[in-house]
Structures are given as structure tokens and as C-alpha cells.
Amino acid sequence: MRAPLRMSAALVVASALLTACSGRSQPGTSDGALTVSTTTAIIADLVGRVGGDRVDVTSIVPHHGDPHSYEPSPGDAVKVARADLVFSNGLLLEEPGIMKMVHTNTREGTPKVAISETLEEYGGSVIKLKEDLGLDVLWLGWAVEGEVAGEGSQVRTTAVGMTGPGDLHVYLTDTLGHPRSYVDSTDGFDAKDSFTLPPEAHTHVNWSFSKPGTYRLTVEGRTETLDGKTAEIGRGTVTFEVGGSVGGSPAGSDSPASPGVSGGRTVLDGGHADVALNAEKQQVYVRVDDPKTGKRTHHPADEVVMSVPDRAKARVPKEDAFRFLGEPGADVWVLPQAVLGQHVHGDLDPHAWEDVANAEAYVRRIEAELIKADPEGRRVYEANAGRYLKQLGALDQEVARQLAAIPADRRKLITTHDAFGYLAKAYAMEVVGFVVPVPSQEPSAAEVRALGDTIREKRVPAVFLEPNLAARADVLRRVAQDEGVRVCTIYGDSFDNKIHDYISMMRHNARELARCLGRTA
């Protein structure tokens, strides 16, 4: 059941064949001077507006796909291998496998541009990503800190030993609801009990324990470069106390995020934290985020106990895919993944385009890079960019005008994705919560109750679902119905069969927010 994060060999083979057969990009579906590959449909739309007929642009992630979890195919490797220029969003928006495929398959010398990572130079801005789902148990992820030399290099974390009364499973539930097991203690540990992350990234996973008691898990980190070189960068042991309450806040405490102390060690039983491997210091830490102050602290792994209290008790889902956890209905204690799919990201929010002023910065960066790659097309790119920037300027005013008409006390956002921080900051909205649907993992009664309380206390008139997540948002729909509020649609990372371009997406979002949150709603 274990599935290390690795790229299919077919992707590398496809690139090798193409590189051998052609020294220059092969023609695509148009006669454009440049063949451009982008990671997302939103970026492809922006590139197409600036490039016009001089650019043949394709997106790796389909127009309805999720860049956080999409897995590239051999066909995607072909697109990248043919490209004269590759645009990504950056800030770890894209699933790591996408970026590894890009680094592996681009021809030597092909520019790879992460647009949002220099956004300030083009008049944009970035903000920190806030993570606080208000879970009633610890929200624990994995993280990698510190720089790693070499383009496309990653860090592999491997479980190498464990003591405890039962079995430990670390797994991820993907966008389609399928579990992927990364650490499985039932048959001992080997190289398969591992996963990779890019530098300065972290991800969310499920931690499942089969019996109450004390567990000690030892992990080891190694750097991996694209040319196959590896180097060990440290190991450490993390401790879990499963069942009951430990040290600090007891089960049912009103403030589970406050660390307690047990035997001189810090006890974590709420809030957001990561098991963090620092590549430069070659040490394993537990990294803790304080949602009230926004500060981050680091604790040596052997000085922390992660509490998995009885309120974390769940039952093994009935679906066959979850049989690796035990018999259906059996008790397990779970620290939940809480967000859907392979959600790897860093400290900065990558969804910058939700502020139209940032989309203008994207366009300026795209214009500059197209001119570098195709100087003969300068006049075309400058003219196209100028026209489109005027449209975006008008769009920015239109969105601001519509959202300003919403009474201030009703500008509250509850969504299925943490993608709207930029929209909120730019247009004086407030994100009061997001509920990401995780298949086969029902939220606890306390979490459902907390959502209802938030809707009532904040007087939220409506909740918003993204089309690519709406089919799985049963809990949010149910709570909205119970509270008598509307369920509306908002677009975040992708398009669908109704919305095909950025301007239409933002117009829809503004109109839908105004319609659903306004006084007449």
C-alpha cells in the first residue's frame, strides 16, 4: 500500500526521445513563434492574452484540474520537452510531482519561470498563508526547512524505526478519495516507508494509531538531486501519547491549542504543527505555529510529546481501500489530514491572482519573459499586454465596486479551500473559515458544531463551494442548510465548463459574492 512520491519513468523516457529527435521545439497546434508550457490553465490564459498568435500555449493541469494534487502524465512530459519557455506559479502551489517532471523534462537552457516568486518586482505583493482550521485535535504535518543545493533537488524523509503498542500508518487521502500509504509499521520499515518534499515545503497527512499507548517514531532525512546523488541530513525521534489526555489540556478543553508540559517536555494536543527536518542544521524538530500571535517556535524532537486524545478516536472506513488500517469499524486514533489532496505548500500564500492587481503583475512578468525569449515579437507582446492590462484595470475597479456594495458586517467568507486570502485582503473581506472535504473522513461532532457556531456568531449569510470540490462538500452543505444560509459558487485554482478565462472567473466571483452576501440575499 505504500506509495512513495516519485515520477514515472515514462516521463523521463518521453523527454529523452524528444530531445534526441529534435534540437528545437516541435510545432504545436498553431504557427506561434514560441511554444510555451504552463502549469495551470489560469496562467495559460494570461500567457495567451499577452502572446496572441505568436505563442502556442498549453497547460499541464487541465482547465478543471487541481494544481495541488494533479499527477502529470507522459503526455505532459511531451509538452514540456517541446517548450521554449515554461511558466509555473511558484510558491509551492503546484504538486511536487509536476515541478519534478518540469525540471526533468525541459531541454537544457529552456527558461523556467516561477511567476509569483518575484511578484513585487512587477508591482504585485504576496501575503503569508494562514493555517487554522479550528480542529479539536492537533493538526500535524511534515515539513522540510533549509536550502538544498541543486535545481529540482528534494528531501526524502524515511521512517526507520518505531516502538509502540500497536500499528502506525501515515497516509494521504487524494482528491478522488483514495488513500496513499507512506508509512506502515505493520511489516517493519524499509525504503518504501518514505516520501519526498521540495525544500522549504510542508504537507498535510493522516496519522493513524491502532491502540492507545506511547509510540516513538524515528525518521531519517536524505537529500536527492536530479542526477541521483544522495546525502544523509540527520535523524530524530518523535513521541506520541495515544488515548486519554496528556500533560496540558484535557479532552474537551476549551483551549486545546495551548501546549502543556509533561515530565519536562512540551505537550501538543491542538493547533498546527509539523515534524520538521532542517536540511542545513541536520536535525529533526517539531515546529509549532501559534494562531493567535502568528509566531513560529521550534522544539527539539525529543522535548515534545504529541497528544492523540480519546476525542481523536475514529473507526476504520468501510471502503476496501482503507483495509490497510484494519477491519472496517475497528477503533483507530487519528490526527487528520484535514485538507483534501496532496497539499504541499510553504509559508507564503500562492493564490496571488485572486487580487486582480496581482494578475496585472503576472501579465507584466509574462510580457517581460516572452520578450526575452522572442525579441522579434516585442511590439506584439507590448501591444497585447497594454490592451489586456487596461481590461484588468477596469476589472479591478468593477470587482472592488461590487464588493464594496456588500455591507461591511456581511463580508464574511466560508469556503472549501484556503485560496481566498488575497481576495479578502484586496477587497476588504474576511475569511472566517474553510472546510475542506476529505472523503471517508467525517469531521467530528465538535468540528461540525464549531462550524455552525461560526456561521451564527459571525452572522454569515452564505457559504461558498468551488466547483471542483462541490461534489464532496456534503458537510458544509448540511451545516449551511441547518443554519438557513445559502450555498453559492466561487472559483479558486481552476476553471470549469462554464468559466474558461480569468476575467470571466473574477467577474463571476464578484457577482456571486455580491448576490449571496448582499442585504437582498
C-alpha positions in Angstrom: 0.0 0.0 0.0 2.9 2.4 0.4 3.4 4.8 -2.5 6.5 7.0 -2.4 6.2 10.3 -4.2 8.1 9.6 -7.4 7.9 10.4 -11.0 7.0 7.7 -13.5 10.0 6.6 -15.6 7.8 7.0 -18.7 8.0 10.8 -18.2 11.8 10.7 -18.4 11.8 8.4 -21.3 9.4 10.6 -23.2 11.7 13.6 -22.7 14.8 11.6 -23.7 13.2 10.5 -27.0 12.1 14.0 -27.9 15.4 15.6 -27.1 17.2 13.0 -29.2 14.9 13.6 -32.2 14.8 17.4 -32.1 17.2 20.2 -31.2 14.3 22.7 -31.2 10.7 22.7 -30.1 8.4 20.8 -32.4 5.3 22.7 -33.7 2.2 22.6 -31.6 -1.4 23.3 -32.7 -0.6 26.8 -34.0 2.1 28.6 -36.0 3.3 30.5 -33.0 6.9 31.6 -32.8 7.1 30.3 -29.3 5.9 27.0 -27.8 5.0 27.7 -24.2 4.0 25.2 -21.4 2.3 26.4 -18.2 1.4 24.5 -15.1 -2.1 25.9 -14.7 -5.0 26.9 -17.0 -5.2 30.3 -15.3 -1.5 31.1 -16.3 -2.1 29.6 -19.8 -5.0 32.1 -20.2 -2.8 35.0 -19.2 0.1 33.9 -21.5 -2.4 33.5 -24.4 -3.7 37.1 -23.9 -0.1 38.5 -24.0 1.3 36.2 -26.6 -1.6 36.1 -29.0 -0.8 34.3 -32.3 2.9 34.3 -31.7 2.6 31.8 -28.9 1.4 28.2 -28.8 0.5 27.7 -25.2 -0.7 24.6 -23.4 -1.4 23.8 -19.7 -0.1 20.8 -17.8 -3.0 20.8 -15.3 -6.4 20.6 -17.2 -8.7 23.6 -17.0 -10.8 21.9 -14.4 -7.9 20.2 -12.5 -6.4 20.9 -9.1 -2.7 22.1 -9.2 -2.3 21.0 -5.6 -2.8 17.3 -6.4 -2.7 16.7 -10.2 -0.3 13.9 -11.3 1.4 14.6 -14.6 1.2 12.1 -17.4 3.7 11.1 -20.1 1.8 13.4 -22.4 2.5 16.3 -20.1 6.2 15.4 -20.3 6.0 15.7 -24.1 4.5 19.2 -23.8 7.3 20.3 -21.5 10.0 18.8 -23.6 8.8 20.7 -26.7 8.5 24.0 -24.8 10.7 27.0 -25.5 9.5 28.5 -22.2 7.8 27.1 -19.1 5.7 29.2 -16.7 4.7 28.0 -13.2 3.0 29.9 -10.4 5.6 29.0 -7.8 5.4 29.5 -4.0 4.7 25.7 -4.0 1.2 26.0 -5.5 1.9 23.0 -7.8 2.0 19.4 -6.6 5.8 18.5 -6.3 5.5 15.8 -9.0 4.6 18.5 -11.5 7.7 20.5 -10.8 9.9 17.5 -10.7 8.5 16.5 -14.2 9.2 20.0 -15.4 12.8 20.1 -14.1 13.5 16.6 -15.5 12.0 17.1 -19.0 12.8 20.6 -20.1 15.5 20.9 -22.7 18.8 22.3 -21.5 18.7 26.1 -21.5 14.9 26.4 -21.5 13.8 29.2 -19.2 11.6 28.0 -16.3 9.8 31.0 -14.7 8.0 30.9 -11.4 5.9 34.0 -11.8 4.8 34.7 -8.2 8.2 34.4 -6.7 9.3 37.8 -7.9 5.9 39.4 -8.0 6.9 42.5 -6.1 9.3 43.5 -8.9 6.4 43.8 -11.2 4.0 45.7 -8.9 2.4 42.8 -7.1 2.5 41.6 -3.5 2.4 38.3 -1.6 1.0 37.5 1.9 1.6 34.8 4.4 -0.6 31.7 4.3 -2.7 31.4 7.5 -3.5 27.9 8.6 -6.0 27.4 11.4 -8.9 25.0 10.8 -10.1 25.1 14.4 -9.7 21.3 14.7 -10.3 19.9 18.2 -7.1 17.8 17.9 -3.6 18.5 16.8 -3.2 19.3 13.0 0.2 17.7 12.4 2.1 17.7 9.1 5.6 17.0 7.7 8.0 19.8 6.8 11.4 20.4 5.2 13.4 23.5 6.1 16.7 24.9 4.9 18.2 25.3 1.4 19.2 22.2 -0.6 21.8 22.7 -3.4 20.8 21.7 -7.0 17.9 22.6 -9.2 14.9 20.4 -8.6 16.5 18.7 -5.5 14.2 17.3 -2.9 14.4 15.8 0.6 13.3 12.3 1.3 12.1 11.5 4.8 12.1 7.8 5.7 10.7 6.1 8.8 13.5 3.8 10.1 12.2 2.5 13.4 9.3 2.6 15.9 8.3 1.3 19.3 4.7 1.2 20.5 1.8 -1.0 21.4 0.1 -1.0 18.0 0.5 -0.1 14.4 1.1 3.4 12.9 0.0 4.4 9.5 0.8 7.7 7.9 -1.3 8.2 4.7 -2.7 10.8 2.5 -6.2 10.9 1.0 -6.1 12.3 -2.5 -8.6 14.4 -4.3 -10.6 11.4 -5.5 -10.8 10.0 -2.0 -8.2 7.3 -2.5 -5.7 6.7 0.4 -2.0 6.5 -0.3 0.1 4.9 2.5 3.5 6.4 3.0 4.5 4.9 6.4 3.2 1.4 7.5 4.7 -0.1 10.7 2.9 -3.4 10.3 5.6 -5.2 8.4 8.6 -3.3 9.7 10.3 -0.4 7.9 12.2 -0.2 4.6 13.0 2.4 1.9 9.3 2.4 0.8 8.2 3.9 4.1 9.1 7.4 2.8 8.1 10.4 0.8 9.8 13.4 -0.7 9.2 17.2 -0.4 10.9 20.1 -2.1 12.9 22.5 0.2 11.0 24.9 2.4 7.8 23.0 2.0 5.3 21.2 4.1 2.3 18.9 3.6 -0.7 17.5 5.5 -1.2 13.8 6.2 -3.3 11.5 8.4 -1.6 9.8 11.4 -3.5 6.7 12.4 -2.7 4.6 15.6 -4.4 1.2 16.2 -4.0 1.1 20.0 -3.7 3.5 22.9 -0.2 4.0 24.5 3.2 5.6 23.8 4.7 5.5 20.3 8.2 6.6 19.4 8.9 7.1 15.7 12.4 7.6 14.3 12.8 9.3 11.0 15.8 10.0 8.8 16.3 12.6 6.1 18.3 12.5 2.8 18.8 15.0 0.0 18.1 13.7 -3.5 19.4 15.5 -6.6 18.2 15.0 -10.2 21.4 13.3 -11.1 20.9 10.6 -8.5 23.2 11.9 -5.7 22.0 11.5 -2.1 23.3 12.6 1.3 22.0 11.9 4.8 21.0 15.1 6.7 20.1 13.9 10.1 17.6 11.8 12.1 15.4 12.2 15.1 12.6 10.5 17.2 9.2 12.0 17.8 6.8 10.8 20.6 3.1 10.3 20.6 0.8 9.6 23.6 -2.4 8.0 22.2 -5.6 7.8 24.2 -6.7 9.8 27.3 -5.2 13.2 27.9 -1.5 14.1 28.5 0.0 16.9 30.5 -1.7 20.0 29.2 -5.3 20.5 28.1 -7.6 17.6 28.9 -10.1 16.1 26.5 -12.9 18.6 25.9 -10.8 21.6 26.9 -11.9 24.9 25.5 -8.3 25.8 24.5 -6.6 22.7 23.0 -4.1 24.8 21.2 -2.2 25.7 24.4 0.8 23.4 24.9 1.1 21.7 28.2 4.1 20.2 29.9 4.6 16.5 30.8 7.8 15.3 32.5 9.6 18.4 31.4 8.5 18.0 27.8 6.1 20.2 25.9 2.7 18.5 25.1 0.9 19.5 22.0 -2.8 18.5 21.7 -4.2 21.2 19.4 -3.3 23.9 16.9 -1.0 23.4 13.9 2.5 21.8 14.0 4.9 19.9 11.8 7.5 17.3 12.2 10.3 19.4 10.5 13.6 18.2 9.1 16.1 21.0 8.8 18.5 20.2 5.9 21.1 22.8 6.9 21.2 22.1 10.6 20.7 18.3 10.0 18.2 18.0 12.9 14.6 17.0 13.4 12.4 19.5 15.2 8.7 19.9 16.0 7.6 23.2 14.5 4.7 24.9 16.2 2.5 27.7 14.8 0.7 30.0 17.3 -2.6 31.0 15.6 -3.1 34.0 18.0 0.3 35.6 17.6 1.4 34.2 14.2 4.7 33.3 15.7 6.5 30.0 15.0 8.6 28.1 17.5 11.0 25.2 17.1 11.4 22.4 19.7 13.9 19.6 19.5 12.1 16.4 18.7 13.0 14.7 22.0 11.5 17.6 24.0 7.9 17.3 22.6 5.0 14.9 23.1 2.2 14.9 20.5 -1.1 14.1 22.2 -3.6 12.0 20.3 -6.5 12.0 22.9 -9.6 9.9 23.0 -11.5 12.6 21.2 -9.4 11.7 18.2 -10.9 8.2 18.2 -12.5 7.2 14.9 -13.4 4.0 13.0 -11.8 2.4 10.0 -13.9 3.3 6.9 -15.8 0.5 5.3 -14.3 1.1 1.8 -11.8 -1.7 0.8 -9.1 0.9 0.0 -8.8 1.6 3.8 -8.4 -2.1 4.8 -4.7 -1.5 5.4 -5.8 0.4 8.6 -7.6 -2.7 10.0 -11.1 -4.2 9.8 -14.0 -1.9 8.9 -15.4 -0.4 12.0 -12.3 -1.0 14.2 -11.2 1.7 16.5 -8.3 3.9 15.4 -7.0 7.2 16.8 -6.4 9.7 14.1 -4.7 13.1 13.7 -6.5 14.1 10.5 -5.1 15.4 7.2 -8.0 17.9 7.3 -7.3 19.2 3.7 -8.1 17.4 0.5 -5.4 16.0 -1.7 -1.6 16.3 -1.8 -1.5 19.8 -0.3 2.2 20.7 -0.3 3.0 24.4 0.3 5.3 26.9 2.0 4.8 29.9 4.3 3.5 32.3 1.6 0.1 32.1 0.1 0.5 31.1 -3.6 -3.0 32.1 -4.8 -2.0 35.7 -5.6 -4.2 36.0 -8.7 -7.3 36.3 -6.6 -6.3 40.0 -6.2 -6.7 41.5 -9.7 -3.8 43.9 -9.1 -1.6 40.8 -8.7 -2.9 39.4 -12.0 -1.6 42.7 -13.6 1.8 41.9 -12.1 1.6 38.3 -13.6 0.9 39.9 -17.0 3.9 42.3 -16.7 6.2 39.4 -15.8 4.8 37.3 -18.7 5.4 40.1 -21.1 9.0 40.5 -20.0 9.7 36.8 -20.3 8.1 36.5 -23.7 10.2 39.4 -25.0 13.4 37.8 -23.6 12.6 34.5 -25.4 11.3 36.2 -28.6 12.8 39.7 -29.1 11.3 40.0 -32.6 7.8 39.8 -31.1 8.4 42.7 -28.7 5.8 45.1 -30.4 3.2 42.4 -30.4 3.7 41.4 -26.8 3.8 45.1 -25.6 0.6 45.9 -27.5 -1.3 42.8 -26.3 -0.1 43.3 -22.7 -1.1 47.0 -22.8 -4.6 46.2 -24.0 -5.1 43.4 -21.5 -3.7 45.5 -18.6 -6.4 48.1 -19.4 -9.0 45.4 -19.2 -7.6 44.1 -15.9 -7.6 47.7 -14.5 -11.2 48.0 -15.3 -11.9 44.6 -13.9 -10.2 45.5 -10.6 -12.4 48.6 -10.3 -15.5 46.5 -11.2 -14.7 43.9 -8.6 -13.9 46.5 -5.9 -17.2 48.4 -6.7 -19.3 45.3 -6.4 -17.8 44.0 -3.2 -17.8 47.5 -1.6 -21.6 47.4 -2.0 -21.8 44.4 0.4 -22.5 45.7 3.9 -19.3 45.5 6.0 -20.8 43.2 8.6 -21.7 40.7 5.8 -18.3 40.4 4.1 -17.6 37.0 5.6 -16.2 34.1 3.7 -16.5 30.4 4.5 -15.2 28.3 1.6 -14.0 24.8 0.7 -10.4 25.9 0.2 -7.8 28.3 1.7 -7.4 30.1 -1.6 -9.1 33.5 -0.9 -6.8 35.4 1.4 -5.7 37.8 -1.4 -9.3 38.5 -2.4 -10.2 39.2 1.2 -7.2 41.5 1.8 -7.6 43.4 -1.5 -11.4 43.9 -1.3 -12.0 44.3 2.5 -13.5 40.8 3.0 -12.9 38.5 6.0 -12.1 34.8 5.7 -13.8 33.3 8.8 -13.2 29.7 7.9 -12.8 27.0 5.3 -14.0 23.4 5.4 -12.1 21.2 3.0 -14.0 18.0 2.2 -11.9 14.8 3.0 -13.6 11.6 1.6 -14.2 8.8 4.0 -13.2 11.0 7.0 -16.2 12.7 8.6 -15.4 15.7 10.8 -16.1 15.2 14.5 -19.3 16.4 16.1 -17.3 19.1 17.8 -15.9 20.4 14.4 -19.4 20.4 12.9 -20.7 22.2 15.9 -17.9 24.8 15.7 -18.7 25.5 12.1 -22.4 26.1 12.9 -21.3 28.3 15.8 -19.1 30.3 13.5 -21.9 30.8 11.0 -24.2 32.0 13.7 -21.8 34.2 15.7 -20.3 35.8 12.6 -23.8 36.1 11.0 -22.5 34.6 7.8 -25.2 34.9 5.1 -23.8 32.2 2.7 -21.0 29.6 2.2 -19.1 29.2 -1.0 -18.1 26.0 -2.8 -15.5 25.6 -5.6 -16.9 23.6 -8.5 -14.1 21.0 -8.4 -14.8 20.4 -4.7 -18.5 20.9 -4.6 -19.4 17.2 -5.1 -17.7 16.3 -1.9 -18.8 19.2 0.3 -21.7 17.4 2.0 -20.9 18.5 5.5 -20.7 22.2 4.6 -24.0 21.9 2.6 -25.6 20.2 5.6 -24.5 22.7 8.1 -25.5 25.6 5.8 -29.0 24.1 5.5 -29.3 23.6 9.2 -28.3 27.3 9.8 -30.5 28.5 7.0 -27.8 30.1 4.9 -27.2 30.0 1.1 -24.8 27.7 -0.7 -23.0 29.6 -3.6 -20.2 29.1 -6.1 -16.7 30.6 -6.1 -13.6 29.8 -8.3 -10.2 29.4 -6.9 -7.5 27.4 -8.6 -9.2 26.3 -11.8 -11.9 26.8 -14.4 -14.7 24.5 -15.5 -17.1 24.0 -18.4 -18.8 27.3 -17.6 -15.8 29.5 -16.9 -12.9 29.4 -19.3 -10.8 32.5 -18.6 -9.5 34.7 -15.8 -11.7 37.8 -16.4 -14.9 35.7 -16.5 -13.8 33.9 -13.3 -13.2 37.1 -11.3 -16.4 38.7 -12.7 -18.3 35.6 -11.6 -16.7 35.7 -8.1 -17.6 39.3 -7.6 -21.2 39.0 -8.8 -21.7 35.8 -6.8 -20.3 37.3 -3.6 -22.4 40.4 -4.0 -25.5 38.4 -4.8 -25.1 35.9 -1.9 -23.8 38.3 0.8 -25.8 41.4 0.0 -28.7 42.6 2.1 -31.2 41.4 -0.6 -29.8 37.9 -0.5 
